[in-house]
Amino acid sequence: MLGFIIYLAMLSNLHPMLLCLVTVTAVVGYFVNQKVESWSYEHREEESAPLQRLSYANRVATGRQFAKDIRIFGLQDWIEEVWKKGYGLFRAFLVKREKHRLRIIFADMLLSLLRNGAAYAYLIWLTLSRGLSVSEFLLYFNAVSGYTEWVKLLLDQFGTLYTQSLELSVVREFLEWPEPFLFEEGKPLEGERRGSYELCLEHVSYRYPEAEKDTIHDIDLTIRAGEKLAVVGVNGAGKTTLVRLLCGFLDPTKGRVLLNGEDIRQYDRRQYYALFSTVFQEFSVMDATIKQNVAQRVEGVDEKRVEQCLEMAGLDQKVSSLPRGLDTQIGRSIYEDGVELSGGEIQRLMLARALYKDGPVLVLDEPTAALDPIAENEIYLKYSQMTEGCTSVFISHRLASTRFCDRIIFMDGGRICEEGTHESLLEAQGEYAKLFEVQSQYYTEGGAENGEE
């Protein structure tokens, strides 16, 4: 401020129009430069899209868990193509951004030319008409430059605040995202009671943001306490979305989800989540010991219960063969002596994790997708033991895996098309029976070929 005042006092001896011109051009230059930051903020989603593609390609190309699939299926060219497309999109964005920046710089240069040109012209006129000395000429011209710099410096501080406010606004958008659920302020749930929870979907529809149509449409479904329900259907039928609605991860676009006849929106959502033991298609494996991954805690692990859950999940023999047993580290990102489990073994580990939690509602979303038929059959044989005393929902696209459930619902196009036991659905000769025939024919033909060999 002191430098600004000194230069202002020096320039007060000159023509006020010159002072106004210098001030106005500096201020306009500031606002012009802010256009660059505003443009970057307004186009942040356009920038993030190719960066996400590049991040995905890099993650797949360098991840140990994908190395085998890349070699077996020859995915090198595909990954390289994904990378090139992402790089091309990002490069196009950078070109677009720099063109915008170049126009801003050019406008700032014009303003500087106007300001300095006017100062030179006025000072030259003073020199010719009033005999301004060389030292005075240099003093006043430097005062013009210095005053401009000080004005810019002050405005740049505001510009820094503006830029940082844009960056903070992204964080604030996340922190202040509207929360559709109640947590501490919600109604508390009673203590867990095995098998005492009935779940109901009442005219429930759900449409994902920006989607053109509903993924789930006007579904009425009641899952009785202690019932073993199977949800089957082709890919994209809405099975996983249905389960996410039941678990409370999604809020219905229309309709209500009820727990023992009460709308779940009124409950403390964390307590509601605690009712569910789940195995989803997407999960996380920590770089920690096997028992810590199963128990989801570092201290207070019930090792005996961990062993029981691993046995029910069919992973006990694998764990017993490891040098350190339950204390074996998983993953090599942190521990050099960590083990790498196969896809099927990880799926068994996730099942053991769900069983250890021992929630009153067990939800399994394609829990055997990575298992071979023999291992899959072992899980089915133990399913009654796993689900004893609790309500369970089993999602699968393999219809033969649903025979051990009390009831089966067949979904297609976001709706429940058929409902009943395995036998009653086969007798109905509907879509379930047709799909079952297709799948069973595949296994029968495979068995016949093996028999001939």
C-alpha positions in Angstrom: 0.0 0.0 0.0 2.9 2.4 0.8 4.4 1.8 -2.7 1.0 2.3 -4.2 0.6 5.6 -2.4 4.1 6.9 -3.3 3.6 6.2 -7.0 0.1 7.7 -6.9 1.5 10.9 -5.4 4.2 11.1 -8.1 1.7 10.7 -10.9 -0.7 13.3 -9.4 1.4 16.0 -11.0 0.6 14.6 -14.5 -2.7 14.8 -16.4 -5.6 13.1 -14.5 -6.7 11.4 -17.7 -3.4 9.6 -17.9 -3.8 8.4 -14.3 -7.3 7.2 -15.0 -6.1 5.4 -18.2 -3.3 3.6 -16.4 -5.7 2.6 -13.5 -8.4 1.4 -15.8 -6.1 -0.6 -18.1 -4.6 -2.3 -15.1 -8.0 -3.2 -13.6 -9.3 -4.4 -16.9 -6.2 -6.5 -17.4 -6.8 -8.1 -14.0 -10.4 -9.1 -14.9 -9.2 -10.4 -18.3 -6.7 -12.6 -16.6 -9.3 -13.9 -14.3 -11.1 -15.3 -17.3 -8.4 -17.9 -17.6 -9.0 -19.2 -14.0 -12.8 -19.1 -14.5 -12.5 -21.0 -17.8 -10.5 -23.8 -16.2 -12.9 -24.1 -13.3 -16.0 -24.1 -15.6 -14.4 -26.8 -17.8 -13.1 -29.0 -14.9 -15.4 -31.9 -15.8 -14.2 -31.8 -19.4 -10.7 -32.0 -18.2 -11.3 -34.8 -15.7 -13.0 -37.2 -18.3 -9.8 -38.0 -20.3 -7.7 -38.0 -17.1 -9.9 -40.7 -15.7 -9.5 -42.7 -18.9 -5.7 -42.3 -18.6 -5.8 -43.3 -14.9 -7.8 -46.4 -15.7 -5.4 -47.5 -18.5 -2.4 -46.9 -16.2 -4.0 -48.8 -13.3 -4.9 -51.8 -15.5 -1.5 -51.8 -17.3 0.5 -51.7 -14.0 -1.7 -53.6 -11.6 -0.5 -57.0 -10.6 -4.0 -58.4 -10.4 -4.6 -57.8 -14.1 -1.2 -59.1 -15.4 -2.5 -62.7 -16.0 -5.6 -61.6 -17.8 -3.6 -59.2 -20.0 -1.3 -62.0 -21.1 -3.9 -64.7 -21.5 -6.4 -62.6 -23.5 -3.8 -60.5 -25.3 -5.1 -57.1 -24.0 -1.9 -55.2 -24.6 -3.2 -53.6 -27.8 -6.5 -52.8 -26.3 -5.0 -51.1 -23.3 -2.6 -49.1 -25.5 -5.7 -48.0 -27.6 -7.5 -46.8 -24.5 -4.4 -44.9 -23.4 -4.0 -43.3 -26.9 -7.7 -42.2 -27.0 -7.5 -40.8 -23.5 -4.2 -39.0 -24.4 -5.8 -37.6 -27.6 -8.8 -36.3 -25.7 -6.6 -34.7 -23.0 -4.3 -33.2 -25.6 -7.3 -31.7 -27.4 -8.5 -30.2 -24.1 -5.1 -28.7 -23.5 -5.0 -27.2 -27.0 -8.5 -25.7 -26.4 -7.4 -24.3 -23.0 -4.1 -22.8 -24.4 -5.9 -21.1 -27.3 -8.2 -19.5 -24.8 -5.2 -18.5 -22.7 -3.4 -17.1 -25.8 -6.4 -14.8 -26.5 -6.3 -13.5 -22.9 -2.5 -12.9 -23.2 -3.0 -11.1 -26.5 -5.7 -8.9 -24.9 -3.4 -8.1 -22.0 -0.6 -7.2 -24.4 -3.0 -4.7 -26.2 -3.9 -3.1 -22.9 -0.2 -2.8 -22.0 0.5 -1.3 -25.4 -2.3 1.2 -25.0 -1.1 2.2 -21.5 2.6 2.5 -22.3 1.8 4.2 -25.7 -0.4 6.8 -24.0 2.3 7.4 -21.3 5.1 7.8 -23.9 2.9 10.1 -26.1 2.0 12.4 -23.2 5.5 12.5 -21.7 7.0 13.3 -25.2 4.4 16.0 -25.6 5.4 17.5 -22.2 9.1 17.3 -23.2 8.5 19.1 -26.5 6.0 21.7 -25.2 7.2 22.4 -21.7 10.8 21.4 -21.8 10.6 18.3 -19.6 14.1 17.1 -18.8 15.4 13.6 -19.5 15.6 12.8 -15.8 12.0 13.9 -15.3 10.9 12.0 -18.4 12.4 8.8 -17.0 11.1 9.4 -13.5 7.5 9.9 -14.7 7.6 7.0 -17.1 9.0 4.7 -14.5 6.4 6.0 -12.1 3.7 5.0 -14.6 5.3 1.5 -14.9 5.7 1.2 -11.1 2.2 2.4 -10.4 0.8 -0.2 -12.9 2.8 -2.9 -11.3 1.6 -2.0 -7.8 -2.0 -1.9 -9.0 -1.5 -5.3 -10.6 0.2 -6.6 -7.4 -2.7 -5.6 -5.2 -5.2 -7.0 -7.7 -3.2 -10.2 -8.0 -3.7 -10.8 -4.3 -7.4 -10.7 -4.9 -6.8 -12.9 -7.9 -5.0 -15.4 -5.7 -7.9 -15.4 -3.3 -10.3 -15.8 -6.2 -8.4 -18.8 -7.6 -8.2 -20.5 -4.2 -11.9 -19.8 -3.6 -12.6 -21.7 -6.9 -10.5 -24.7 -5.6 -12.2 -24.6 -2.2 -15.6 -24.5 -3.9 -14.9 -28.0 -5.4 -14.2 -29.3 -1.9 -17.3 -27.4 -0.5 -19.5 -29.0 -3.2 -18.4 -32.4 -1.9 -18.7 -31.5 1.8 -22.1 -29.8 1.4 -23.6 -32.3 -1.0 -27.2 -32.8 0.1 -27.5 -35.8 2.4 -30.7 -37.7 1.7 -30.4 -39.9 4.8 -30.6 -39.4 8.5 -27.7 -40.5 10.7 -27.3 -39.5 14.4 -30.5 -37.5 14.2 -32.4 -40.5 12.9 -34.6 -42.9 15.0 -32.4 -45.6 16.7 -33.0 -49.3 15.8 -33.6 -51.9 18.4 -30.9 -54.4 19.2 -30.2 -57.0 16.5 -32.5 -60.0 16.6 -31.7 -62.9 14.4 -34.3 -63.5 11.8 -36.7 -60.9 13.0 -36.4 -58.4 10.2 -38.9 -58.2 7.3 -38.0 -56.1 4.3 -40.5 -54.7 1.9 -40.3 -52.7 -1.3 -43.5 -50.7 -1.8 -44.1 -49.5 -5.4 -40.3 -48.8 -5.7 -38.8 -47.3 -8.8 -35.3 -46.0 -9.2 -33.6 -44.0 -12.0 -29.9 -43.2 -11.9 -28.9 -39.6 -12.3 -29.1 -38.4 -15.9 -30.5 -41.8 -17.0 -33.3 -41.8 -19.6 -35.4 -44.5 -18.0 -35.8 -46.4 -14.7 -33.5 -49.2 -13.8 -36.1 -50.5 -11.3 -39.8 -49.8 -12.1 -42.7 -50.1 -9.7 -41.6 -53.2 -7.7 -43.6 -54.6 -4.9 -41.6 -57.2 -2.9 -41.8 -58.5 0.6 -38.9 -60.6 2.1 -40.2 -62.4 5.1 -38.1 -62.7 8.3 -35.8 -65.7 8.0 -36.6 -66.3 4.4 -34.0 -67.3 1.8 -34.7 -65.3 -1.3 -33.0 -65.8 -4.7 -32.9 -63.0 -7.2 -32.1 -64.1 -10.8 -32.1 -62.7 -14.3 -29.9 -61.8 -17.2 -27.3 -59.0 -16.9 -28.8 -55.6 -16.7 -32.1 -56.8 -15.3 -31.7 -54.6 -12.2 -30.7 -57.2 -9.6 -27.8 -55.3 -8.1 -29.8 -52.1 -8.0 -32.6 -53.9 -6.2 -30.2 -55.1 -3.5 -28.6 -51.6 -3.1 -32.1 -50.2 -2.5 -32.8 -52.9 0.1 -29.4 -52.2 1.8 -30.2 -48.5 1.9 -27.3 -47.4 -0.3 -29.8 -45.8 -2.8 -32.9 -43.8 -2.1 -35.9 -44.8 -4.2 -37.0 -42.3 -6.9 -40.5 -43.4 -6.1 -42.0 -45.6 -3.4 -40.7 -46.7 0.0 -38.4 -49.3 1.5 -39.8 -50.7 4.7 -38.2 -52.5 7.7 -40.8 -54.4 9.7 -43.5 -52.1 8.2 -41.6 -48.8 8.9 -40.0 -46.5 6.3 -36.2 -46.9 6.6 -35.8 -43.1 5.9 -36.6 -42.4 9.6 -33.9 -44.6 11.0 -30.3 -43.9 11.8 -28.8 -45.0 8.5 -25.5 -46.3 10.1 -27.5 -48.6 12.4 -29.6 -49.7 9.4 -26.3 -50.6 7.5 -25.2 -52.6 10.5 -28.1 -55.1 9.9 -26.5 -56.3 6.6 -23.6 -58.7 6.0 -22.9 -58.3 2.3 -20.7 -59.6 -0.5 -20.9 -57.4 -3.5 -19.2 -57.7 -6.9 -17.0 -54.7 -6.0 -15.0 -55.0 -2.8 -11.7 -53.9 -1.2 -8.9 -56.1 0.1 -6.6 -54.4 2.6 -2.9 -55.0 2.7 -3.2 -56.6 6.1 -3.3 -60.1 7.6 -6.0 -62.6 6.7 -7.6 -62.5 10.1 -7.7 -58.6 10.0 -9.3 -58.7 6.5 -11.9 -61.1 7.8 -12.7 -59.4 11.0 -12.2 -55.8 9.6 -10.4 -54.8 12.8 -6.8 -54.8 14.1 -7.5 -55.6 17.8 -10.0 -57.8 19.5 -10.2 -60.4 16.7 -11.9 -63.6 17.6 -9.5 -66.1 15.8 -11.7 -69.1 16.5 -14.7 -67.4 14.8 -12.4 -66.4 11.9 -11.4 -70.0 11.4 -15.1 -71.1 11.5 -16.0 -68.5 8.9 -13.0 -69.4 6.7 -14.1 -73.1 6.9 -17.7 -72.2 5.8 -16.3 -70.1 3.0 -14.1 -73.0 1.9 -10.8 -71.1 2.4 -9.6 -73.0 5.5 -7.3 -75.4 3.6 -5.6 -72.6 1.7 -5.0 -70.6 4.9 -3.6 -73.6 6.8 -1.1 -74.3 4.0 0.4 -70.8 4.4 3.5 -70.5 6.6 2.0 -68.0 9.0 -1.7 -69.1 8.8 -4.1 -66.4 9.8 -1.3 -63.9 10.3 -0.2 -64.2 6.6 -0.1 -60.7 5.0 -2.2 -60.2 1.8 -0.8 -58.1 -1.0 2.7 -56.9 -1.8 2.2 -53.2 -2.0 3.4 -52.9 1.7 4.7 -56.3 2.7 7.3 -58.0 0.4 6.4 -61.4 1.8 2.6 -60.9 1.2 0.6 -63.5 -0.7 -1.4 -62.9 -3.8 -4.8 -64.6 -3.7 -6.6 -65.7 -6.8 -10.0 -64.2 -7.8 -11.9 -67.2 -6.4 -9.9 -67.1 -3.2 -10.5 -63.4 -2.7 -14.2 -64.1 -3.3 -14.1 -66.7 -0.5 -12.3 -64.3 1.7 -15.1 -61.7 1.2 -17.7 -64.4 2.0 -15.8 -65.2 5.3 -15.8 -61.4 6.0 -19.6 -61.2 5.6 -20.1 -64.3 7.8 -17.8 -62.9 10.5 -20.0 -59.8 10.8 -23.0 -62.0 11.4 -25.6 -59.5 10.6 -29.3 -60.5 10.7 -29.6 -60.0 6.9 -27.1 -61.7 4.6 -26.8 -60.4 1.0 -24.7 -62.2 -1.5 -24.4 -60.6 -5.0 -22.9 -63.2 -7.4 -20.7 -64.6 -4.6 -19.5 -67.5 -6.7 -18.9 -65.8 -10.0 -15.1 -66.4 -9.8 -15.4 -70.0 -8.5 -15.2 -73.2 -10.5 -18.3 -75.5 -10.5 -16.9 -77.8 -7.8 -16.1 -75.0 -5.5 -19.4 -73.3 -6.3 -21.3 -76.5 -5.4 -19.5 -76.6 -2.0 -20.7 -73.1 -1.2 -24.3 -74.1 -2.1 -24.1 -77.2 0.2 -23.1 -74.9 3.1 -25.6 -72.2 2.3 -28.2 -73.4 4.9 -25.5 -73.4 7.6 -24.4 -69.9 6.6 -27.8 -68.5 6.6 -29.2 -70.2 9.7 -31.4 -67.9 11.7 -31.1 -64.9 9.4 -32.8 -63.4 6.4 -30.9 -63.9 3.2 -30.9 -62.6 -0.4 -28.9 -64.5 -3.0 -28.3 -62.9 -6.4 -27.1 -65.0 -9.3 -27.5 -65.4 -13.1 -26.9 -69.2 -12.8 -30.4 -70.5 -12.2 -29.2 -73.9 -11.0 -27.7 -72.2 -7.9 -31.1 -71.1 -6.6 -32.7 -74.5 -5.7 -31.7 -74.2 -2.0 -33.7 -71.0 -1.6 -37.3 -70.7 -0.3 -38.4 -68.4 -3.1 -37.1 -67.2 -6.4 -37.9 -64.0 -8.2 -37.0 -63.7 -11.9 -36.2 -60.1 -13.0 -36.2 -58.7 -16.5 -36.2 -55.0 -17.6 -36.3 -53.7 -14.0 -39.4 -55.6 -13.1 -40.3 -58.9 -11.3 -41.6 -61.1 -14.1 -42.0 -64.4 -12.3 -42.0 -65.6 -8.7 -42.1 -69.0 -7.0 -39.9 -72.0 -6.1 -37.6 -73.6 -8.6 -40.0 -76.4 -9.3 -43.1 -74.2 -9.7 -41.2 -71.9 -12.1 -40.1 -74.8 -14.3 -43.7 -76.0 -14.4 -44.9 -72.6 -15.4 -42.8 -72.8 -18.6 -42.1 -69.1 -18.5 -38.9 -67.1 -19.1 -37.2 -68.7 -16.1 -37.8 -72.2 -17.5 -36.6 -71.1 -20.9 -33.4 -69.6 -19.5 -32.8 -72.6 -17.2 -33.2 -75.0 -20.3 -30.6 -73.0 -22.2 -28.1 -73.1 -19.2 -28.7 -76.8 -18.4 -28.3 -77.7 -22.1 -24.9 -76.0 -22.1 -23.8 -78.2 -19.1 -25.4 -81.3 -20.6 -23.6 -80.9 -23.9 -20.4 -80.3 -22.1 -20.9 -83.4 -20.0 -21.8 -85.5 -23.1 -18.6 -84.4 -24.9 -16.5 -85.2 -21.8 -18.2 -88.6 -21.6 -17.4 -89.4 -25.2 -13.8 -88.5 -24.7 
